[in-house]
């Protein structure tokens, strides 16, 4: 079985978030199961200019017709890992830009054209690949058009599987952009791409895929509700027969406190001395002196409405009364970046905010914190809580999506000797957040019990192997159908 994974970003080639982690790790896990796997993504400016990456240009040129115009492109070849091909779709007109999707927090206005071109190009170059795929996997709205393009192509293979990493990003195209999508008008209906007067590229993937995946079982249920469906809950219920939730995995070759070279000291479940060194180093880096005996809370991720930082801001006075320290790393919406900066100004002795994306610092925060806070409004899967578990950093999360699926809420006692792994709260309210952190700080004040929870979390296994087996079984079903 040959699998081609099309994604707008793939670690380590290009990354803005967790999607790249999945697109970079899943093909390796599938290969370990004996499947053939490859990835294909746009040839962004940053990828082509990276001296650490090596891609050859074998002269595989093509043209794509878009709204009556022939646009030229080419296919570059390389490897994601030994035995795992990586392909880049090059078109300088669309991808030779400083940002993947936009700059300065503003999306490129021609994103529908850019990713329509990419999707058409993927279909166009299939015969030029080393191994013709049986399954073509799309990821999020940027590849949603792959599914209707496959449907109208008349091809028996590959068959399309579409993964939704975040249904909050709909990939909307206004009516005047419809001609560049080059699809029949009959497709732009309520049962097709139409979304409140516009066209949704994400909905294209939902409607026209052979199978539909969300990145956790709980999220598969949530997207079928008005609260979690982002206006597509009706479509999700209609296509529920082909919907499955498969939890993302973690690559423990990359995320492991025993081997991580980017943290201050290494440590293991049986020897946690290095974690205390990481904490002291993080406090020093954040300028929070004299607080090593207090619980240290870390937050790592996008600063956006989805991530719940407004709850932290609203609850800040009550949170700091608990005696904790807070270190935040993130970037995103200017409004939430402003909230974060303001919080640091109000509590300089207890809080530190780093604005930006910095993986090395993210690792130091996850390793050095006692608790990792994820108060998301919704969370399709989440990887930070799984990183936290591995690094002995107890998660405090809202019980949604993958956060709910991966954390066992501490009930106050563990009579059967199977320690729970974190703390959950249900309501998207500041008061609920404070109560969860209060429970966590109370356990922190009982060092032996807190250590037992830390060690239980470090022994959890969310490796890719189990998830990859579920994908393999799904692909089998799609090919048999």
N, C-alpha and C positions, 0 to 999 in steps of 0.2 A: 504494500500500500504506500503510495506517494502522497505526501501532504505539502501544499504550498500555503504559507501563512503570509498574507498581505496585511501590512500594518503601517500607519503613518509614522511610527517610531519604533526602534528596536535597540535595546541595550546590547552592546556598548556603543553602537553606531550613533544613535541620536536618542535623546531622552528629555522629556519634561515631567514625567510622572510614572505611576505604577504600570500603565499600559506597556511601556517599553520593557519593564522587567518581565512581564508575562510573555511578550512577543519574543524576547531573547532567551527565556528559560524553557518554554514549552517545546520548541523544536528539539532542544537537546534531550529533554526527557522522553520525547517520542522516539528519538533515535536509539536511546538506551533500551527501548522496548522492541527494537527491531524494525521499526517503520522507517521509511525514507522521509526526511523533512527538509524544507528549505524556506527561506524568508525572502520577501520582496518589499521594498519601500522606496520612497522618492529619494533622489540624489540631491539632498540639501547642500547648500553652500558650505556649511560647517563640516559635513561629512567629506566632501571632495577636497577640502583644504586641510584636513587632519593628517599630518604626516605619519601618524601611528596606524592609519588604516590603508589597506592595499586593495585596490580594485583595478582590474584590467579592462580595457576597452577593445573587445574583439571585433569591432566594426558592425555590430548588430543594430542597424538603423531601421526605423519604421516611421510611418506617419499616421496620425489620428485625425479623422474628420470631426470637427466640432463646430456646429452651427454653420456648416458650409465651408469652413476654412480648414485647410490641411495644415496640421501642426506637426513639426518634426520632433523626434525623440530618439534616444538610443538606450541600449541595455548594457550595463556594466556588470562584471562578474567578480566575485570574491568568495570568502568563506566567513561564516559566523564562528565556526569552530571546525576542527578537522572532520571532514565528512558531512558537513552541514553547509550547503551552498547559500550564499547571500547575493541577491540581485538588486541593483539600483536602477530605477527608471529616471533617466536624465532628460531634463527639458529646462534649459537655462531660463527660458521665458517665464516659467512658473515656479521654479525651485531655487534659482540662484539669488537668494534673498537672505537677509540676516536672521530672520525668524522662521520657525516652522509654519506657524499659523497666523502670525501677525507681529507687530512690534509696538512697544510702549503701551501694552494692554489693549490695543485696538486690533481686531482681526482684519486681515486683508480682505478688501471688498470682493475680490475675484476668487475667493476660496471655493465656491461651487464649480467654477471653471477648472481650477487647479486640480481638485480631487476627482472631478469627472474625467479629466484627461488621464490622471493616474489610473483610475479604474478601467478605462478603455484600453490603456496601454498594457495593463496586466493581461487582459483577455487577448490582446493582439500578440503578445510575445510568448504565449504558452508553448507554441511549437518549437521555440528557440531554446527552451530550458533543457538542462541536461537530462532531467527525468520528467516526463509529462505527468502532471498531478491527477490523482483520482479525486482528491478533496481540495477545494479552495476555501481557506478560512479567512473571513473578513473580520476586522476589528474596529468597532465604533463608526461614527457617522462618516469619517473620511473615506471609508471603504464600503459604505452601504450600497453605493450604486453598482458594485460588482454583482450583487445578487440579481437585479433586473436585467443587467447586461448579459449575464449567463442565461437567464430565462428566455431572452429573445434571440440568443445566439444559435439556438438549435443544437448545441453541443450536448452529447450524452454524458461526457466527462469533461472537466471535473464537475462535481456536485458541490453546491455552496452551503457552507456552515457559517453562521454569523454570530459573533460574540459581542455582547453589550457590556462594556466596562463601566459606563456611566450614562444612564438614560437622561440625565439632566442636560446633556449636550446633544441637541437635536439636528444640527447641521441644516439650518433653514436656508432656503433659496427663494427670493421673492419672485412673483409671477414673470417679471421681465427676464429672469434667468432661465426660464424653462427651456427655451430653444437650445441652450448650450448643453443640456442634459441628454439631448438626442434620444428621447423615448417617445413612444406613441402617446397621443393625448389621452387615450383610454386608460393609461397608467396613472394619470394625475387626477384620481378621484378619491373619495373618502375611503374606498377599499384599497387604494394604492398609496401614492406618495403625499396626497393632499393633507395639509395640516393648517387649519384655520386660515385659509386663503393663500398659504405658501406651500412650498414643497419641502418635505423633510427627508434628508439623505439617510438619517438613522432609520426612519420608517421604511425606506426602501429595503434596507437589510432585514427588517422584521418581517415584512410581507412576502418577499420573494426568495428567502433562504429555504433550503430543504430542512434545516434544523437550526434552532435558536438557543443560545446559551447565555445565561447571566453568570456572573463570577462568584456567586454564592447561592446556596439553596434558599435562604431567607429572602434575598433580593428578588429571586424569581417569583415569590409570592407578593412582595411589596409592589413590584411594577405593575401588577394587575389591579391595584387599588387606585382610587382617585387621588389619595394622598401621595402615593409614590410613583404614579405613572406618568407624570409630566405631560398630561393631556393625551397620552397614548395608552392609557389603561384599557380602553375598549379594544384597541388593536391587539394588545397583549393577551387579553382574555380570549379573543377570537382565534389567536394562533397558539393558545396554551397547549394544544395537542403536540406541538413540536418543540416545546420549551422545556429546558432542563437547567438546573443550577449546579455548577461545578465550581467548587472552591478553588481559588488560586493557590498556588504553592509558593514555597520559599526555596531559593537556591542556597543551601547551607554551605556550599563551597565559597560563596561570596559573603554570606552573613553568618559568622561564627565567632564568638568572643575568644575562643581558644586560639584562633589563627589570624584574626583581623589585625592587619599591620597599621591601620589608621587610627586605632585607639591607644590610649596612654599605656595600658598594661593589659595583658591577656589573662583570662581566668576561666574557670570551669565550674560546674555545679558543686564539685567536691572541694574546690579551693577558690573562695570568693575574695581573697585579699586584693587581687588585681582590680576588682570592681570598686573597692573603696578608693584606690589610687585614681581610678577614672573619675570618680565623683569629686575628689579634692582638686584634680586638675581642671575639671569643668567649672567648678566654683571659682577658681582663680581666673580662668579665661573670661568668665562672665563678670568678674569684679564683685562677686558676692562673698566677701570674706567673713570668716567666723561663723559660718552656717553649716558646717559639716555634720553637726549632730541633728539638724532639722531635716525633715523629708524634702527631697528635691524632686520637683515635677518637671518633666520635659514635654514639649509639644513640637512636633515636626510635621510640616505639610503645607498645603496651599492655604493662603489667607483669603477665604471666600465664604460666602453666605452658607454654603453647604456644610462647612467644617465646624460651625458652632462657636467661633471665637467671640461672637456677640454675647453668648452666655458667660464666657470667662470675664469679659469686660463688665457685664452687669453684676456678676457675683464677686468681683475682685475684692471688695472690702471684707466680705465674709470669708473668702478664701484665705487671704493673708492673715486673718485673725486665727486661722488654724495653725499658724506658725510655720507654714511651708515656704519654700523658695520656688520660683518659676523661671524656666529658661525656654524661650520660644524661638524657633527658626522657621521662616516661611516668607512667601511673597505671593502677590496676586492682585486682588482688587484694591485699588488705592484707598478706598474707604476703610477696609479692614486693616490695611497696613497702618493707616492713621490711628485706628483704635489701639493697635498693638504698641505703637510708639508712645501714645498718650498714657497707656498703662505703665510703661517703663518710667515715664516722667513722674507719675504719681507715686510709684513705689520703687524708687531707685535702689533702696537697700535690700529689696527682696525679689525683684524681677529684672530680667534682662531679655531684650528682644534683638535678634539678628534678622535683618531683612535681606532676603536673597535665597538662592538655591546653592547649597554647598554640601555635597554628599559626605565629605570627610568630617565636617562639623556635625552633620546629622548623625553620623555614627558615634561621634564623641558624646553627643547629647543622649542618645539612646543608651550607650554604655554607662555614662556617668550618672544618670538619673535613677532615683528609687522608684518613681512612678512615671508612666507615660499616659498623658491625657488625650482622649479622642472623643470630644462631645458632639459628634456629627449630627446634623439634621437627618441625613441619610448617608449610608456608606455601602456601596455595592459589594465590596469585599474588604478592602483595607489590607495593607501589608505591614504598616508600622506596628500594629498590636502584635503581629506574629514575630516581627523583629524584636520587639520588647520582650516577649516571652523568652526567646532564645538568649537574650542578653541579660536575663534576670531582672528586668525592669517591669514591675507589675502594672498591667493595663487598667485604666479607669475609663470606661467606655459607655456610650449610649447604646442600648440594646436594639440595634438595627442592623440589617444586612449581614455582612460577613463578620462584623464585630460581635453580633449575637451568636453567630455560629462557632466562633473560635475561642470564646472566653467563658469559663464556668464561674458564675457569680458566687462570691463568698457568702455563705449563709450564716456565718457566725461561729460555726463549729464544723468539724469534719469527723464524725463518729466512726466512719468506716475506714479512716486512714487515707482516703484519696483526696488530697488537698485540691480545693478550687484554685483557680488561676488568676482571678482578678475581681473587679468590682463593676457592676452595671447599674445604670439608671434608665428609666423608661421615658418619662415625660421630657419634652424639649423645653426645659425650664431651668432657670438659674438656681432655684431652690433645690431641685433634684440633683443638679451637679454638685452643689455644696454638700448635700447629705452623703453622696457617694464618696467624695473626697474625705469627708469626716470619718466615714467607716475605714477608709484606707489609712488615714493617719493614726487612727486608734489601733489598727493592727501593727503599724510601724512602731508604735510604742511598746509592742511586745516582741522583742527582737527574735526570739526563738521561733515564734509562730510566723513572723514575717519572713524569716529565712526559709522556713518550710514551704511557704507559698512561692518564694523566688525559685527554689530548687524544683518544685513541681512544674512550674512554667518552663524552666529550661529543659525539662525532659519531654515536653510536648513535641510531637512530630508533625509538621505541616510541610514536609518535603514534597517535591513535584511528582514523585513516583505514583502515588495513589491517584492524584488528579489526572496524570497522563493516561493511566489505565482507563479512567472514566471517559476521557476523550477518545481513546482508541475504540472502546465499545460503542460510543456514539457514532464514530465514523463507520464502523462495521454496519450499524443499523441503517445509516444513510445509503450505503452502497447496496445493501440488500433490498431496499425499498423499491 
